[in-house]
Amino acid sequence: MNSDIRKRTLGRGTLRKASDPRISLHALLDRTRETISKAVELELSQSGVSGPQVKIMHTLGQGNDAMSLGDLASVTIRELNSISTLILRMQKKGLVKKVKRPGDDKTYVTLTEKGSDIYNNTVTEQSIYLIYDALSDEEKRQLGLLLEKLQSKARALLGLDYKPPFLA
């Protein structure tokens, strides 16, 4: 670890942790995410689905193909056992179905017609529109680019997208 980073991390440098703009920015981002999530959860509770379930429906709805449980775990940054439990609950509600492909041991998940209908026609997510409409189209674009940059860096630090060169 770089000694300059270590000093700031341990609070021994000239920049105090409480006044470090990176720490303040992270705290603001975390509070903002939590507040928006609470607003969305309150709205979603009316339609009988949870935020994590909607995230799975959104992820599955973006592609035309089924996704493996491992891919869903990777995309949503959740543990595989958590995804399995979530998918089981969604399967019981008829929102998703598990499928197998010939010659493949993996389990894949796809939206059912009911799941697609609920996601596209019942889950309004008006709270998201109301909140993000506080930003201009250009601000939304800029925020998206900045968040993708931070997410990419965090995924790289965690090694989430690393594939050894011999597996590429």
Short mmCIF file of the C-alpha atoms (twelve columns), coordinates in Angstrom:
data_MODEL
# 
_entry.id   MODEL 
# 
loop_
_atom_site.group_PDB 
_atom_site.id 
_atom_site.type_symbol 
_atom_site.label_atom_id 
_atom_site.label_alt_id 
_atom_site.label_comp_id 
_atom_site.label_asym_id 
_atom_site.label_seq_id 
_atom_site.Cartn_x 
_atom_site.Cartn_y 
_atom_site.Cartn_z 
_atom_site.pdbx_PDB_model_num 
ATOM 1   C CA . MET A 1   0.000   0.000   0.000   1 
ATOM 2   C CA . ASN A 2   1.279   3.433   -0.899  1 
ATOM 3   C CA . SER A 3   2.498   5.236   2.270   1 
ATOM 4   C CA . ASP A 4   0.509   8.389   1.335   1 
ATOM 5   C CA . ILE A 5   -2.682  6.328   1.108   1 
ATOM 6   C CA . ARG A 6   -1.807  4.508   4.348   1 
ATOM 7   C CA . LYS A 7   -1.345  7.814   6.190   1 
ATOM 8   C CA . ARG A 8   -4.729  9.088   5.009   1 
ATOM 9   C CA . THR A 9   -6.354  5.752   5.775   1 
ATOM 10  C CA . LEU A 10  -4.938  5.691   9.283   1 
ATOM 11  C CA . GLY A 11  -5.705  9.360   9.879   1 
ATOM 12  C CA . ARG A 12  -2.047  10.349  10.388  1 
ATOM 13  C CA . GLY A 13  -1.697  12.528  7.275   1 
ATOM 14  C CA . THR A 14  -2.467  16.183  6.959   1 
ATOM 15  C CA . LEU A 15  -5.910  15.350  5.548   1 
ATOM 16  C CA . ARG A 16  -8.264  14.275  8.313   1 
ATOM 17  C CA . LYS A 17  -10.610 11.461  7.438   1 
ATOM 18  C CA . ALA A 18  -13.705 13.507  8.319   1 
ATOM 19  C CA . SER A 19  -12.690 16.239  5.878   1 
ATOM 20  C CA . ASP A 20  -11.487 13.942  3.082   1 
ATOM 21  C CA . PRO A 21  -13.750 14.730  0.094   1 
ATOM 22  C CA . ARG A 22  -13.654 11.071  -1.033  1 
ATOM 23  C CA . ILE A 23  -15.051 9.888   2.292   1 
ATOM 24  C CA . SER A 24  -17.690 12.641  2.283   1 
ATOM 25  C CA . LEU A 25  -18.639 11.818  -1.304  1 
ATOM 26  C CA . HIS A 26  -18.945 8.127   -0.477  1 
ATOM 27  C CA . ALA A 27  -21.142 8.910   2.534   1 
ATOM 28  C CA . LEU A 28  -23.364 11.152  0.381   1 
ATOM 29  C CA . LEU A 29  -23.605 8.514   -2.358  1 
ATOM 30  C CA . ASP A 30  -24.475 5.845   0.203   1 
ATOM 31  C CA . ARG A 31  -27.144 8.008   1.896   1 
ATOM 32  C CA . THR A 32  -28.601 8.933   -1.490  1 
ATOM 33  C CA . ARG A 33  -28.741 5.291   -2.612  1 
ATOM 34  C CA . GLU A 34  -30.343 4.278   0.670   1 
ATOM 35  C CA . THR A 35  -32.954 7.053   0.513   1 
ATOM 36  C CA . ILE A 36  -33.877 6.302   -3.109  1 
ATOM 37  C CA . SER A 37  -34.023 2.568   -2.310  1 
ATOM 38  C CA . LYS A 38  -36.424 3.204   0.575   1 
ATOM 39  C CA . ALA A 39  -38.708 5.279   -1.688  1 
ATOM 40  C CA . VAL A 40  -38.668 2.565   -4.356  1 
ATOM 41  C CA . GLU A 41  -39.257 -0.231  -1.798  1 
ATOM 42  C CA . LEU A 42  -42.255 1.660   -0.382  1 
ATOM 43  C CA . GLU A 43  -43.743 1.933   -3.859  1 
ATOM 44  C CA . LEU A 44  -42.929 -1.670  -4.809  1 
ATOM 45  C CA . SER A 45  -44.535 -3.040  -1.653  1 
ATOM 46  C CA . GLN A 46  -47.891 -2.090  -3.229  1 
ATOM 47  C CA . SER A 47  -47.320 -4.460  -6.155  1 
ATOM 48  C CA . GLY A 48  -46.161 -7.426  -4.067  1 
ATOM 49  C CA . VAL A 49  -42.579 -7.547  -5.339  1 
ATOM 50  C CA . SER A 50  -39.360 -6.533  -3.641  1 
ATOM 51  C CA . GLY A 51  -36.515 -4.366  -4.892  1 
ATOM 52  C CA . PRO A 52  -34.180 -7.358  -5.345  1 
ATOM 53  C CA . GLN A 53  -36.891 -9.173  -7.325  1 
ATOM 54  C CA . VAL A 54  -37.357 -6.164  -9.603  1 
ATOM 55  C CA . LYS A 55  -33.579 -5.985  -10.114 1 
ATOM 56  C CA . ILE A 56  -33.606 -9.618  -11.246 1 
ATOM 57  C CA . MET A 57  -36.580 -8.980  -13.558 1 
ATOM 58  C CA . HIS A 58  -34.822 -5.911  -14.971 1 
ATOM 59  C CA . THR A 59  -31.599 -7.851  -15.527 1 
ATOM 60  C CA . LEU A 60  -33.407 -10.745 -17.209 1 
ATOM 61  C CA . GLY A 61  -35.582 -8.365  -19.210 1 
ATOM 62  C CA . GLN A 62  -32.574 -6.598  -20.740 1 
ATOM 63  C CA . GLY A 63  -31.472 -9.643  -22.705 1 
ATOM 64  C CA . ASN A 64  -33.293 -12.086 -24.903 1 
ATOM 65  C CA . ASP A 65  -31.595 -15.118 -23.410 1 
ATOM 66  C CA . ALA A 66  -31.716 -16.900 -20.069 1 
ATOM 67  C CA . MET A 67  -28.943 -16.187 -17.572 1 
ATOM 68  C CA . SER A 68  -27.117 -18.616 -15.325 1 
ATOM 69  C CA . LEU A 69  -27.391 -18.249 -11.570 1 
ATOM 70  C CA . GLY A 70  -23.673 -17.419 -11.481 1 
ATOM 71  C CA . ASP A 71  -24.098 -14.665 -14.071 1 
ATOM 72  C CA . LEU A 72  -27.035 -13.209 -12.134 1 
ATOM 73  C CA . ALA A 73  -24.943 -13.265 -8.953  1 
ATOM 74  C CA . SER A 74  -22.080 -11.533 -10.737 1 
ATOM 75  C CA . VAL A 75  -24.212 -8.837  -12.360 1 
ATOM 76  C CA . THR A 76  -26.157 -8.071  -9.180  1 
ATOM 77  C CA . ILE A 77  -23.082 -8.383  -6.891  1 
ATOM 78  C CA . ARG A 78  -24.895 -10.881 -4.665  1 
ATOM 79  C CA . GLU A 79  -23.764 -14.200 -3.243  1 
ATOM 80  C CA . LEU A 80  -24.828 -17.267 -5.212  1 
ATOM 81  C CA . ASN A 81  -26.841 -18.680 -2.283  1 
ATOM 82  C CA . SER A 82  -28.691 -15.352 -1.981  1 
ATOM 83  C CA . ILE A 83  -29.522 -15.424 -5.702  1 
ATOM 84  C CA . SER A 84  -30.671 -19.047 -5.437  1 
ATOM 85  C CA . THR A 85  -33.023 -18.184 -2.564  1 
ATOM 86  C CA . LEU A 86  -34.340 -15.121 -4.397  1 
ATOM 87  C CA . ILE A 87  -34.919 -17.110 -7.598  1 
ATOM 88  C CA . LEU A 88  -36.720 -19.850 -5.637  1 
ATOM 89  C CA . ARG A 89  -39.113 -17.252 -4.150  1 
ATOM 90  C CA . MET A 90  -39.667 -15.705 -7.568  1 
ATOM 91  C CA . GLN A 91  -40.245 -19.139 -9.082  1 
ATOM 92  C CA . LYS A 92  -42.937 -19.869 -6.466  1 
ATOM 93  C CA . LYS A 93  -44.662 -16.615 -7.482  1 
ATOM 94  C CA . GLY A 94  -44.456 -17.653 -11.140 1 
ATOM 95  C CA . LEU A 95  -42.183 -14.730 -12.064 1 
ATOM 96  C CA . VAL A 96  -39.231 -16.763 -13.358 1 
ATOM 97  C CA . LYS A 97  -38.507 -20.298 -14.429 1 
ATOM 98  C CA . LYS A 98  -35.360 -22.378 -14.305 1 
ATOM 99  C CA . VAL A 99  -34.251 -24.077 -17.491 1 
ATOM 100 C CA . LYS A 100 -31.508 -26.519 -18.433 1 
ATOM 101 C CA . ARG A 101 -29.695 -26.580 -21.751 1 
ATOM 102 C CA . PRO A 102 -28.774 -29.861 -23.385 1 
ATOM 103 C CA . GLY A 103 -25.204 -30.821 -22.539 1 
ATOM 104 C CA . ASP A 104 -24.858 -28.053 -19.944 1 
ATOM 105 C CA . ASP A 105 -24.931 -28.667 -16.179 1 
ATOM 106 C CA . LYS A 106 -25.687 -25.035 -15.340 1 
ATOM 107 C CA . THR A 107 -29.141 -23.862 -14.339 1 
ATOM 108 C CA . TYR A 108 -30.446 -20.894 -16.273 1 
ATOM 109 C CA . VAL A 109 -33.207 -18.490 -15.329 1 
ATOM 110 C CA . THR A 110 -35.631 -16.689 -17.584 1 
ATOM 111 C CA . LEU A 111 -38.647 -14.465 -17.014 1 
ATOM 112 C CA . THR A 112 -42.015 -16.121 -17.372 1 
ATOM 113 C CA . GLU A 113 -44.792 -14.392 -19.270 1 
ATOM 114 C CA . LYS A 114 -46.300 -13.454 -15.889 1 
ATOM 115 C CA . GLY A 115 -42.955 -12.056 -14.675 1 
ATOM 116 C CA . SER A 116 -42.495 -10.036 -17.843 1 
ATOM 117 C CA . ASP A 117 -46.063 -8.736  -17.640 1 
ATOM 118 C CA . ILE A 118 -45.686 -7.725  -13.988 1 
ATOM 119 C CA . TYR A 119 -42.341 -6.049  -14.632 1 
ATOM 120 C CA . ASN A 120 -43.512 -4.168  -17.724 1 
ATOM 121 C CA . ASN A 121 -47.093 -3.342  -16.743 1 
ATOM 122 C CA . THR A 122 -47.519 -3.468  -12.960 1 
ATOM 123 C CA . VAL A 123 -44.240 -2.261  -11.480 1 
ATOM 124 C CA . THR A 124 -44.434 1.453   -12.251 1 
ATOM 125 C CA . GLU A 125 -41.377 2.681   -10.373 1 
ATOM 126 C CA . GLN A 126 -42.839 6.193   -10.469 1 
ATOM 127 C CA . SER A 127 -40.643 7.081   -7.509  1 
ATOM 128 C CA . ILE A 128 -37.580 6.604   -9.714  1 
ATOM 129 C CA . TYR A 129 -38.990 8.910   -12.384 1 
ATOM 130 C CA . LEU A 130 -39.959 11.541  -9.829  1 
ATOM 131 C CA . ILE A 131 -36.545 11.477  -8.156  1 
ATOM 132 C CA . TYR A 132 -34.383 11.404  -11.291 1 
ATOM 133 C CA . ASP A 133 -36.456 14.091  -12.985 1 
ATOM 134 C CA . ALA A 134 -34.658 16.483  -10.618 1 
ATOM 135 C CA . LEU A 135 -31.748 16.121  -13.079 1 
ATOM 136 C CA . SER A 136 -31.583 17.462  -16.621 1 
ATOM 137 C CA . ASP A 137 -30.986 14.975  -19.444 1 
ATOM 138 C CA . GLU A 138 -27.344 16.093  -19.614 1 
ATOM 139 C CA . GLU A 139 -26.907 15.695  -15.832 1 
ATOM 140 C CA . LYS A 140 -28.387 12.166  -16.032 1 
ATOM 141 C CA . ARG A 141 -25.960 11.302  -18.836 1 
ATOM 142 C CA . GLN A 142 -22.993 12.687  -16.875 1 
ATOM 143 C CA . LEU A 143 -24.060 10.942  -13.673 1 
ATOM 144 C CA . GLY A 144 -24.404 7.668   -15.570 1 
ATOM 145 C CA . LEU A 145 -20.895 7.991   -16.993 1 
ATOM 146 C CA . LEU A 146 -19.411 8.849   -13.603 1 
ATOM 147 C CA . LEU A 147 -21.185 6.009   -11.817 1 
ATOM 148 C CA . GLU A 148 -20.075 3.535   -14.511 1 
ATOM 149 C CA . LYS A 149 -16.496 4.734   -14.010 1 
ATOM 150 C CA . LEU A 150 -16.704 4.195   -10.234 1 
ATOM 151 C CA . GLN A 151 -18.391 0.828   -10.652 1 
ATOM 152 C CA . SER A 152 -15.741 -0.284  -13.130 1 
ATOM 153 C CA . LYS A 153 -12.938 0.689   -10.714 1 
ATOM 154 C CA . ALA A 154 -14.626 -1.069  -7.789  1 
ATOM 155 C CA . ARG A 155 -15.204 -4.231  -9.845  1 
ATOM 156 C CA . ALA A 156 -11.549 -4.163  -10.925 1 
ATOM 157 C CA . LEU A 157 -10.365 -3.777  -7.305  1 
ATOM 158 C CA . LEU A 158 -12.533 -6.753  -6.329  1 
ATOM 159 C CA . GLY A 159 -11.337 -8.778  -9.300  1 
ATOM 160 C CA . LEU A 160 -14.912 -9.394  -10.386 1 
ATOM 161 C CA . ASP A 161 -14.241 -9.162  -14.108 1 
ATOM 162 C CA . TYR A 162 -10.807 -10.768 -14.161 1 
ATOM 163 C CA . LYS A 163 -10.360 -13.704 -16.491 1 
ATOM 164 C CA . PRO A 164 -6.947  -15.329 -16.758 1 
ATOM 165 C CA . PRO A 165 -5.481  -14.871 -20.256 1 
ATOM 166 C CA . PHE A 166 -5.557  -18.621 -20.849 1 
ATOM 167 C CA . LEU A 167 -9.373  -18.655 -20.369 1 
ATOM 168 C CA . ALA A 168 -10.118 -15.788 -22.736 1 
# 
